[in-house]
Amino acid sequence: MNDNQPNITPEEMAKSNEIVNNLGKYYSERIVGQKNLQLSLLVALIANGHILLESVPGLAKTTAAKVLTEAVNGKFARIQCTPDLLPSDIIGTQIFNYATNNFETKIGPINANFVLLDEINRSSAKTQSATLEAMQERQITIDNTIYKLPEIFIVIATQNPIEQEGTYLLAEAQLDRFLIKEKVNYPTVQEEVEILNRLENKVFDNPKAILQLTDIKYLQQLAEKVYIDESIKKYIAEIILATRYPHNYIDKKLAEYISLGSSTRGAIAFMQCSKALALIKGRTHVIPDDIKELRYCILRHRISLNFAATADNVSVENIIDAIFGVVRTP
């Protein structure tokens, strides 16, 4: 580290640890297991970025999003995506008021702190693209008028595995706007029993706010002061480069499976998320292990594989592991 690194005081770190611990405790009370999901949601929350969750229906994705909102006393909006959903159903539209003889703007449910787009890949490409401006610019445009969205604005989108009937592929530009993509797996037998016990004991009833949005803003501002060394930035850049020119790094056969590597947003996501992860773990600086821990959720939706990979049962996680195995750790 150098003398120019931002200074986080012990008092600031103590307050940060208290907020993170309270969030983690509340999540664990409401959601059984799913530790990867918990960490990804916390990282996205602190980095103020959007998160894509993939799994079959019924694995607490929606519940996790609501728990996060309840905990910080935020405004929550849930949009169920269907093939007939229109862009105006998300961002809003103008409605003619016969009483005043004028058009009035009605802003859609996108105007919230936490917006759950449930089963996003069941909506059409036109509707999916309606969220792009909101996700990137944190604003919406209705009849040439720009409306700013809340300062803390996070889209939590869920999608079913693409091979399921009645789903549409998300465009690469849409995928790239998500800071993180997390896969949610089935609970274990013990976790399933615990879910049943908690339901029976009404543990999930009576949601309560344990924090405020100002606490989350505090974490976001503090994360910006987390130090990341130049050598780790170069490590990130080298990883991103390896996704673009895999033939120069990994086994030629594996490299043939990659049709498109990561954009610069992947490098930015690594930097933002590693700072958030360091803060969650109670550190004032990023270490290489933070980058390694985040590798799947940052890159799995930014590396596109071809049909040969599917035919040969090669997953994007296999490719990511191969890249991290050859790029030198600082």
C-alpha positions as CSV (number, residue, x, y, z in Angstrom):
1,M,0.0,0.0,0.0
2,N,1.1,3.6,-0.5
3,D,0.6,6.9,1.4
4,N,-2.0,8.1,-1.1
5,Q,-4.6,5.4,-0.2
6,P,-7.9,6.8,1.2
7,N,-8.0,6.6,5.0
8,I,-10.8,4.7,6.7
9,T,-10.8,5.3,10.4
10,P,-11.4,2.5,13.0
11,E,-14.6,4.2,14.0
12,E,-15.9,4.2,10.4
13,M,-15.0,0.5,10.0
14,A,-16.7,-0.3,13.3
15,K,-19.9,1.3,12.1
16,S,-19.6,-0.5,8.8
17,N,-19.1,-3.8,10.5
18,E,-22.2,-3.2,12.7
19,I,-24.4,-2.4,9.6
20,V,-23.1,-5.4,7.7
21,N,-23.6,-7.8,10.6
22,N,-27.1,-6.5,11.2
23,L,-28.0,-7.1,7.6
24,G,-26.5,-10.6,7.6
25,K,-28.3,-11.5,10.8
26,Y,-31.6,-10.4,9.5
27,Y,-31.1,-12.2,6.2
28,S,-30.2,-15.4,8.0
29,E,-33.3,-15.2,10.1
30,R,-35.5,-14.9,7.0
31,I,-33.7,-17.0,4.4
32,V,-32.4,-20.5,5.1
33,G,-29.0,-21.3,3.5
34,Q,-28.2,-19.6,0.2
35,K,-25.0,-18.0,1.5
36,N,-23.8,-17.2,-2.0
37,L,-27.0,-15.3,-2.7
38,Q,-26.6,-13.4,0.6
39,L,-23.1,-12.3,-0.2
40,S,-24.0,-11.3,-3.8
41,L,-27.0,-9.3,-2.6
42,L,-24.8,-7.5,0.0
43,V,-22.1,-6.8,-2.6
44,A,-24.7,-5.4,-5.1
45,L,-26.2,-3.3,-2.4
46,I,-23.0,-1.7,-1.3
47,A,-21.8,-1.3,-4.9
48,N,-25.3,0.1,-5.8
49,G,-25.4,-2.2,-8.8
50,H,-28.0,-4.5,-10.4
51,I,-28.1,-8.3,-9.9
52,L,-29.4,-11.1,-12.0
53,L,-30.5,-14.3,-10.2
54,E,-30.9,-17.6,-12.1
55,S,-32.7,-20.7,-10.9
56,V,-35.8,-22.7,-11.3
57,P,-39.0,-21.1,-9.7
58,G,-39.6,-21.5,-5.9
59,L,-36.1,-21.1,-4.5
60,A,-36.6,-17.8,-2.5
61,K,-35.3,-15.3,-5.0
62,T,-38.3,-13.1,-4.6
63,T,-38.3,-13.6,-0.9
64,A,-34.6,-12.6,-0.7
65,A,-35.3,-9.4,-2.6
66,K,-38.2,-8.5,-0.3
67,V,-36.1,-9.3,2.8
68,L,-33.4,-6.9,1.6
69,T,-36.0,-4.1,1.1
70,E,-37.6,-4.7,4.4
71,A,-34.3,-4.6,6.3
72,V,-33.4,-1.1,5.0
73,N,-36.9,0.4,5.0
74,G,-36.7,1.0,1.2
75,K,-39.4,1.3,-1.4
76,F,-40.1,-2.1,-3.2
77,A,-41.7,-2.8,-6.5
78,R,-42.4,-6.2,-8.0
79,I,-43.0,-6.6,-11.8
80,Q,-44.1,-10.0,-13.0
81,C,-42.7,-10.3,-16.5
82,T,-44.9,-12.0,-19.1
83,P,-44.8,-12.1,-22.9
84,D,-47.6,-9.4,-23.1
85,L,-45.9,-7.0,-20.7
86,L,-45.4,-3.6,-22.4
87,P,-42.5,-1.1,-21.8
88,S,-45.1,1.4,-20.5
89,D,-46.1,-1.1,-17.8
90,I,-42.6,-0.7,-16.4
91,I,-41.5,2.9,-16.9
92,G,-44.9,4.6,-17.1
93,T,-46.8,6.6,-19.7
94,Q,-49.0,9.6,-20.3
95,I,-52.7,9.3,-19.5
96,F,-55.4,11.8,-20.7
97,N,-57.2,13.4,-17.8
98,Y,-60.8,14.2,-19.0
99,A,-61.4,16.4,-15.9
100,T,-58.5,18.8,-16.7
101,N,-58.4,18.1,-20.5
102,N,-54.7,17.5,-20.3
103,F,-52.2,14.6,-20.4
104,E,-50.7,13.6,-17.1
105,T,-47.6,11.6,-16.6
106,K,-47.9,8.4,-14.6
107,I,-44.5,7.0,-13.6
108,G,-44.4,3.2,-13.5
109,P,-43.2,0.9,-10.8
110,I,-39.6,1.3,-11.9
111,N,-39.5,4.3,-9.6
112,A,-38.4,2.5,-6.4
113,N,-35.3,1.7,-4.5
114,F,-35.5,-2.0,-5.2
115,V,-37.2,-3.2,-8.3
116,L,-37.8,-6.9,-8.7
117,L,-38.2,-8.0,-12.3
118,D,-39.5,-11.5,-11.8
119,E,-38.8,-14.0,-14.6
120,I,-37.3,-11.3,-16.8
121,N,-36.6,-13.7,-19.6
122,R,-40.3,-14.4,-20.1
123,S,-40.8,-10.8,-21.4
124,S,-40.2,-9.8,-25.0
125,A,-36.9,-8.2,-26.1
126,K,-38.7,-4.8,-26.5
127,T,-39.9,-4.9,-22.9
128,Q,-36.5,-6.1,-21.6
129,S,-34.8,-3.1,-23.4
130,A,-37.2,-0.7,-21.7
131,T,-35.1,-1.1,-18.5
132,L,-31.8,-0.3,-20.1
133,E,-31.9,3.5,-19.7
134,A,-33.1,3.1,-16.1
135,M,-30.3,0.6,-15.3
136,Q,-27.5,2.6,-16.9
137,E,-28.5,6.2,-16.5
138,R,-30.7,5.9,-13.4
139,Q,-33.4,7.8,-15.1
140,I,-36.4,7.3,-17.4
141,T,-37.8,9.3,-20.3
142,I,-41.5,9.8,-20.9
143,D,-42.6,12.1,-23.7
144,N,-39.1,13.6,-24.0
145,T,-39.1,14.5,-20.2
146,I,-36.4,13.0,-18.1
147,Y,-37.3,11.7,-14.6
148,K,-34.6,10.9,-12.2
149,L,-34.8,7.6,-10.2
150,P,-33.9,7.3,-6.5
151,E,-30.3,7.6,-5.5
152,I,-30.3,4.1,-4.3
153,F,-31.7,2.2,-7.2
154,I,-31.1,-1.6,-7.6
155,V,-32.8,-3.9,-10.1
156,I,-33.0,-7.5,-8.9
157,A,-34.0,-9.6,-11.9
158,T,-34.8,-13.3,-11.8
159,Q,-34.7,-15.6,-14.7
160,N,-35.4,-19.3,-15.3
161,P,-32.8,-21.5,-17.0
162,I,-33.0,-20.6,-20.6
163,E,-33.8,-24.1,-21.8
164,Q,-37.2,-23.9,-20.1
165,E,-40.2,-23.5,-22.4
166,G,-41.5,-19.9,-23.0
167,T,-38.2,-18.0,-22.2
168,Y,-36.3,-15.5,-24.3
169,L,-32.5,-14.9,-24.4
170,L,-31.4,-11.7,-22.8
171,A,-29.3,-9.6,-25.1
172,E,-25.6,-9.1,-24.4
173,A,-26.1,-5.4,-23.8
174,Q,-28.8,-6.2,-21.3
175,L,-26.7,-8.8,-19.5
176,D,-23.8,-6.5,-19.3
177,R,-25.8,-3.9,-17.2
178,F,-26.1,-6.4,-14.4
179,L,-23.2,-6.0,-12.0
180,I,-23.5,-9.6,-10.8
181,K,-25.1,-12.8,-11.9
182,E,-25.7,-15.4,-9.2
183,K,-27.0,-18.9,-9.6
184,V,-29.4,-20.2,-6.9
185,N,-29.3,-23.9,-6.1
186,Y,-31.7,-26.3,-4.4
187,P,-31.5,-26.4,-0.6
188,T,-30.1,-29.4,1.2
189,V,-32.4,-31.8,3.1
190,Q,-31.4,-30.2,6.4
191,E,-32.1,-26.7,5.0
192,E,-35.5,-27.8,3.6
193,V,-36.5,-29.2,7.0
194,E,-35.4,-25.9,8.6
195,I,-37.6,-24.0,6.2
196,L,-40.6,-26.1,7.2
197,N,-39.9,-25.6,10.9
198,R,-39.6,-21.8,10.5
199,L,-42.8,-21.7,8.5
200,E,-44.6,-23.7,11.2
201,N,-43.3,-21.4,13.9
202,K,-44.2,-18.3,11.8
203,V,-40.7,-17.0,11.9
204,F,-41.2,-15.3,8.5
205,D,-44.1,-13.2,9.7
206,N,-43.9,-9.6,10.9
207,P,-41.2,-8.0,8.7
208,K,-39.4,-5.1,10.3
209,A,-36.9,-2.4,9.3
210,I,-33.6,-2.8,11.2
211,L,-31.7,-0.1,9.2
212,Q,-32.4,2.9,7.0
213,L,-31.4,3.8,3.5
214,T,-29.0,6.3,5.0
215,D,-27.1,3.4,6.4
216,I,-26.7,1.8,3.0
217,K,-25.6,5.2,1.5
218,Y,-23.0,5.3,4.3
219,L,-21.7,1.9,3.2
220,Q,-21.6,2.9,-0.4
221,Q,-19.6,6.0,0.3
222,L,-17.2,4.1,2.5
223,A,-16.7,1.4,-0.1
224,E,-15.4,4.1,-2.5
225,K,-12.6,4.8,0.0
226,V,-11.4,1.2,0.1
227,Y,-7.9,0.9,-1.3
228,I,-7.2,-1.2,-4.4
229,D,-3.5,-1.4,-5.4
230,E,-2.3,-0.8,-8.9
231,S,-1.0,-4.4,-9.1
232,I,-4.6,-5.7,-8.5
233,K,-6.0,-3.3,-11.1
234,K,-3.5,-4.8,-13.6
235,Y,-4.5,-8.3,-12.4
236,I,-8.1,-7.4,-13.3
237,A,-7.2,-6.0,-16.6
238,E,-5.2,-9.1,-17.5
239,I,-8.1,-11.4,-16.6
240,I,-10.5,-9.3,-18.8
241,L,-7.9,-9.4,-21.6
242,A,-7.7,-13.2,-21.3
243,T,-11.5,-13.5,-21.9
244,R,-11.1,-11.5,-25.2
245,Y,-8.0,-13.3,-26.5
246,P,-8.3,-16.8,-24.9
247,H,-6.0,-18.4,-27.5
248,N,-3.1,-16.5,-26.0
249,Y,-3.8,-17.8,-22.5
250,I,-5.7,-21.1,-22.2
251,D,-5.8,-24.5,-23.9
252,K,-6.7,-24.0,-27.6
253,K,-9.6,-26.4,-27.4
254,L,-11.1,-24.5,-24.4
255,A,-10.5,-21.2,-26.2
256,E,-12.5,-22.4,-29.2
257,Y,-15.7,-22.5,-27.0
258,I,-15.6,-18.7,-26.4
259,S,-17.5,-16.6,-28.9
260,L,-17.3,-13.3,-27.0
261,G,-15.2,-12.0,-24.0
262,S,-15.9,-9.5,-21.3
263,S,-16.4,-5.7,-22.0
264,T,-14.7,-3.0,-19.9
265,R,-17.8,-3.2,-17.6
266,G,-16.4,-6.5,-16.4
267,A,-13.2,-4.7,-15.1
268,I,-15.3,-2.0,-13.5
269,A,-17.5,-4.6,-11.9
270,F,-14.4,-6.4,-10.4
271,M,-13.1,-3.1,-9.0
272,Q,-16.5,-2.0,-7.5
273,C,-17.4,-5.4,-6.2
274,S,-14.0,-6.2,-4.7
275,K,-14.1,-2.9,-2.7
276,A,-17.6,-3.9,-1.4
277,L,-16.4,-7.4,-0.6
278,A,-13.4,-6.1,1.3
279,L,-15.7,-3.8,3.3
280,I,-18.0,-6.7,4.1
281,K,-15.0,-8.7,5.3
282,G,-13.9,-5.8,7.5
283,R,-10.9,-4.7,5.5
284,T,-9.8,-1.3,4.2
285,H,-8.1,-2.7,1.2
286,V,-8.7,-5.2,-1.6
287,I,-6.7,-8.5,-1.8
288,P,-6.3,-10.9,-4.8
289,D,-8.5,-13.4,-3.1
290,D,-11.4,-10.9,-3.4
291,I,-11.1,-11.0,-7.1
292,K,-10.9,-14.8,-7.2
293,E,-14.0,-15.1,-4.9
294,L,-16.0,-12.9,-7.3
295,R,-14.9,-14.5,-10.5
296,Y,-18.1,-16.5,-11.3
297,C,-20.7,-13.8,-10.4
298,I,-18.8,-11.1,-12.4
299,L,-17.8,-13.1,-15.5
300,R,-20.4,-15.9,-15.9
301,H,-22.8,-13.5,-17.8
302,R,-20.0,-11.6,-19.6
303,I,-18.4,-14.5,-21.4
304,S,-20.5,-15.9,-24.2
305,L,-20.0,-19.6,-25.2
306,N,-20.9,-21.1,-28.6
307,F,-23.1,-24.2,-29.3
308,A,-20.0,-26.5,-29.2
309,A,-19.6,-25.8,-25.5
310,T,-23.1,-26.9,-24.8
311,A,-22.7,-30.0,-26.9
312,D,-19.5,-30.9,-25.1
313,N,-20.9,-30.0,-21.7
314,V,-18.4,-27.3,-21.0
315,S,-19.7,-24.6,-18.6
316,V,-18.7,-21.0,-18.4
317,E,-17.4,-21.7,-14.9
318,N,-14.9,-24.2,-16.5
319,I,-13.6,-21.5,-18.8
320,I,-13.3,-19.0,-15.9
321,D,-11.4,-21.4,-13.8
322,A,-9.0,-22.1,-16.7
323,I,-8.4,-18.3,-17.1
324,F,-7.7,-17.8,-13.4
325,G,-5.4,-20.7,-13.5
326,V,-3.0,-19.1,-16.0
327,V,-3.2,-15.4,-15.1
328,R,-0.5,-14.7,-12.6
329,T,-1.7,-13.6,-9.1
330,P,0.0,-10.4,-7.8
